Amino acid sequence: MPVPSRGFELDLTDLEPVAHSVLPDLATGLRKSIATILTYDSVAGPGRFDPVYRVEGAYQAFADLIGDRLAVGCDRIDATARALREVIALYRRADGQG
C-alpha cells in the first residue's frame, strides 16, 4: 500500500540563497582574478637574467591555462546555480509550495 507523501526532504528555503547568491557571488569573485592572471608583464628591462628569460614563455602559457580554466570553472558555477534554481522551482511546483 502506498504511503501518503509528506513532501520532499529538501529544505528549499536553505537552498535558495545558495542558488541565488552564494554560487553567483562565488563566480563573480573568482572572475575578478581572471584579468589579473591573464595580464602578462614581461620581465624585459635593464639587465638580463637568462634563467628567467628562458622560462618566461612557459610562465605565460601556464598563466593563460590557469586563467582559461578559471573562466570555465566560473561558467560551470553559474550553470550549477541556474540548474539549482530550476530544481528548486520544480520541487516547489511538485510539492505544492508554489
Summary of the structure (lengths in Angstrom):
residues: 98
radius of gyration: 23.0
end to end distance: 28.3
largest distance: 84.3
contacts: 204
relative contact order: 0.18
helix: 73%
strand: 0%
